[in-house]
């Protein structure tokens, strides 16, 4: 599983991705202001923020579970590629 696989709308609907993205972007702006902290040093923090954004988006439980599992799988796959 790759992050791009999550964003294509194949795993969960593009509508749900849009809801998560809106929550995530708002959290990033609240945390960082306009100087976004998106570098490698913040990767773990941003990963957890994406998971929290999905929870905050109040998605159906099955969708949330699929998203979180896919994020965890993508994270593990990314570490194996390094």
C-alpha positions in Angstrom: 0.0 0.0 0.0 1.3 3.4 -1.0 0.0 6.8 0.1 -1.1 7.5 -3.5 -3.3 4.4 -3.3 -5.1 6.0 -0.4 -5.7 9.2 -2.2 -7.0 7.8 -5.5 -10.5 7.1 -4.2 -10.1 3.3 -4.6 -9.9 2.6 -0.9 -12.4 5.1 0.4 -14.5 7.6 -1.6 -13.1 10.9 -2.8 -15.7 12.6 -0.8 -14.3 11.1 2.4 -10.7 12.0 1.3 -12.0 15.6 0.8 -13.4 15.6 4.4 -10.1 14.3 5.8 -8.1 16.8 3.8 -10.1 19.7 5.0 -9.6 18.7 8.6 -5.9 18.0 8.1 -5.3 21.3 6.4 -7.1 23.3 9.2 -5.0 21.4 11.8 -1.8 22.2 9.9 -2.6 25.9 9.7 -3.6 26.0 13.3 -0.3 24.3 14.3 2.1 25.9 11.9 0.5 29.1 10.6 1.6 29.8 7.0 5.0 28.3 7.5 4.0 24.6 7.2 6.2 22.0 8.9 6.1 19.3 6.2 9.7 18.2 6.2 11.1 14.8 7.2 11.6 15.9 10.8 7.8 16.3 11.2 6.8 13.1 9.3 5.6 11.2 12.4 3.7 14.1 13.8 2.0 14.8 10.4 1.2 11.1 10.1 -0.6 11.1 13.5 -2.3 14.4 12.6 -3.7 12.7 9.4 -5.1 9.9 11.6 -6.7 12.5 14.0 -8.1 14.4 11.0 -9.9 11.3 9.8 -11.3 10.9 13.3 -12.4 14.6 13.4 -14.1 14.2 10.0 -16.6 12.0 11.7 -16.4 9.3 9.0 -18.4 6.1 9.2 -16.6 3.6 11.5 -15.9 1.2 8.6 -14.4 4.0 6.5 -12.3 5.3 9.4 -11.0 1.8 10.1 -10.1 1.2 6.4 -8.3 4.6 6.2 -6.4 4.1 9.4 -5.3 0.6 8.4 -4.2 1.8 5.0 -2.2 4.6 6.5 -0.5 2.2 8.9 0.3 -0.2 6.0 1.6 2.7 3.9 3.8 3.9 6.7 5.3 0.4 7.2 5.8 0.1 3.4 7.5 3.5 3.3 9.9 2.4 6.0 10.8 -0.8 4.2 11.6 1.2 1.1 14.2 3.3 2.9 
